Structures are given as structure tokens and as C-alpha cells.
Amino acid sequence: MKFNIGEKVGFLYEIGGGNITSFKDNIYSVEDESGFDRTFQENELVKLHGSDYKLSDSIDLQMNEDETLSIPLHYEHKEVLTGSKRAVDVWEIDLHIEEIVESHLGLSNFQILTKQINEFKSFYKKAKAKHIQKIVIIHGVGEGVLKEEIRSYLSKQEGLEYFDSDFREYGKGATTVEIHYNYK
């Protein structure tokens, strides 16, 4: 075992880090800066030995809504509506593995699927926390395993509808989710 529970770690293939919450068979659960649990293999984590880090001013990164630095994994745009309704915030995420990690060499199909599902769940939770009403998940066509996993997860959630995204814009490889909030 390379890491201990409670230890602060950084992510090797993406910006960010968190604290180890559990481990089993070289798979570590890490609570990231946003409070979401994510799983990583031992070789995807690095120990952090301090807390004062300064990024070079030459690095051009975006700040997320929660003011943490990260590679932009999702895109936001306003859906244009006619009539008296206001525009709806729409978040998109592309779950193609090339969009999630810098290199996926050496990862098994199961590991790739696990990373994609974890990214989706984290994205979904962030969208719910921000009361985003519409999200688009670009999962690709492939063999349909990722799409089925996403839809299985969504079918267990309350207060939403999901359906195939507009074919003209996304082809057959995306799912749109409309989340309904009860404002009282």
C-alpha cells in the first residue's frame, strides 16, 4: 500500500486532488476538492507533501464555477427560446476517454468505462447542485455499454426525463437530460 486513509494526493493525469477515503486491491477512493468520491488506481495518484502550491502565471487554465482550477470537462451554453420563457442553461459533457484523460494507454476497457461513469456522476451532481435544468451527455455510439450504464443510473433518479439528443447536432451518440426542480 502506497497511500494511507486521510492522506492528501494529487491526480497524475488531470488537475486537482483530494484525500484518500478508502482502498482495496490497489483501487483508492478519493474525495476530490468538490466533495465527490472518485476511484483511482495507485499509479494515477501522487502524494502531496505540502499545501502551498503556486501555478506558474504562464499556465492558462480556466476557473470553474466553484473557483477551482481544472481542465474544462464540460461546456455551457444558453438554449435560445422564443416567447416569454427565459433562456435555459445547458451543460454538455463529452465522455470520450480522450477528453477525460491525457493518455489512456494501458487502461483496460473496464477501467476506461469506470473513469467515464465517474466523470458523468460527478458532472451530474454538480449540475444538480447548480440547479441546471438541461444537460447533454456525449457518450458516443460504440457498443452502447456507456450509454446503457448512464441511462441505468438516470432511471434511478427522480424528477428528470432523458431521451436521445437532437440527431442533427449530436448524431446517435448523446443523451439529453431535463431535470425538474420543485421550487417552493
N, C-alpha and C positions, 0 to 999 in steps of 0.2 A: 504494500500500500504506500503510495507516494504522498497522498494528501490526507489530512485529518478533518473530522467534522468541525465546523466553525472556522476553518482556515479560509483566508481571502485568496481568491485566484483570479487570474485574467484568462480571457478566451484567446487561444492561439490564432484562430482563423477569422476572427472578427473583433471589432472594437467592443470593449466592455468587460465586465467581470461580475463577481459575486462571491457568495460564501457557500462552502460545501455544507449540505444539509444531510446527506446520506450517501452510502456507496455499497455496491455489491458487484462482484466479478468484474472489476475494472471499469464499471459504469458509475459515474458520480452524478448525483442530483445537486444542482447549484441553484440557489435563489439569486436571480440577477438583480441589477440595480432597480428595476421596476417592480420587484416583488414577485416575479413569476418563477416557478420552478422549471428548470430545463435540465436535460440529461446530456452528459458528455462522456467521451472515453478519456482515459487518463492522458493519452498523448495529445489531447485537444486543449489541455489546461496548463497554465504556468502559475507558479507560486508568486504572490506579490509580497514583498518584504517591507513595504512602507506605504504611506498614504499620501505623500506629497509628490504628485506627478504633474509635470507641465508638458503639454504638447508643443512642439515647435510651431511657431507662427506661420511657417511655410506650409503646414499641412492644412488643406482646405476641406473641412468637414462641416456637415450641417448639424444644427441643433434640432432635436426632436421637440415635440410639444411639451414634454416633461423636462426639457432643458438638459437632457443627457446627450452625449456625443454618440453617434452611431452612423453606420453606413445606411443611407436611406433605403429601407426594405419595402416601404410602401409609398404610394403616390396618392396625393389628394387632389381632387378637383371638384368643382361645383357642377351639379347637373342642372342644366338650364330648363326651367319650366315656364310655361306660358300661363297667363291668367293671374289670379291673386295669390297663388301659393308662392312661398319663398323658395329660393334655390336650396337644394339638398346637398349636404356634404357627402361625398362619395370617396371612400378609401379603396385603393386597389393594392393587392399584393401579388407578386409573381413568385410562385413557389418552385420554379425550375431550379434545380440544385445549383446551377452556375450563378444564379442570382443570390443565393444564400451564403455560400462559402467560396473562398478564393480558389480552392482546389479540392476536388472530391476524389482524387486518385487514391486508391487503396480502400475506399469505403465500399462496403457491401451494399446490395440493394436494400436490405433491411435497415442498415444504418442511414442510408440516404432517405428512405421513407420516414424513419423516425425523426430525422432533422426537419424534414418538410412539415410533418404533422406538428412538431413542437413550435415551429415558426408560425404555422397557421393558428394554433391555440393561443399563443402569445399575442398575435395580431388581433384575433377575435376579442380577447379580453380587454385589450387596450381600446379597441373601437367601442365596446360596450361601456367602458369606464368614461369615455368621452361623449357618450350618447350619439354616436354616429348612426344614422338611420339606414345607410346603404353601403355595403361592402361588396367588392368583386374579388373573387379568389381565382387567380390564373393558375390552374393546376396542370394544364396540358392534356393531351389525349392519351398517349401511351397505351398501356394495357388497362387503364381505368382503376388501378388499385388506389392511388392517391385520391381520386375523385370519390370513390366509394367510402374511403375512410373519413374524408371531410364530411360527406353527406350523412354518414352514420353518426358522427359527432353532432352535427346540426340537428338531426332528427330527435336528439335527446334534449335539446334546448327549448325553452318556452318563449313565446312571444316573437316568433320570426317566421318568415317564409323564405324558401330558397328555390331557385329554378335555374335552368340553363341561361347563361348570359346571351346578349344580342350576338347572333351568329356573324353579322356584318362587321362587328367591331372586334370580337374575340375568337371567332371560329367556333369549334366544338369544345375548346379546352378551358372553359371558365364557368364558374357558378356565381350567380348574384344572390346576395342575402339582403333581405329587407327586415330590419329589426324594429319592432313596435314597442315603444315605451309607454307606460301608463303614467302620464303627468297628472298630478292631482293638485 
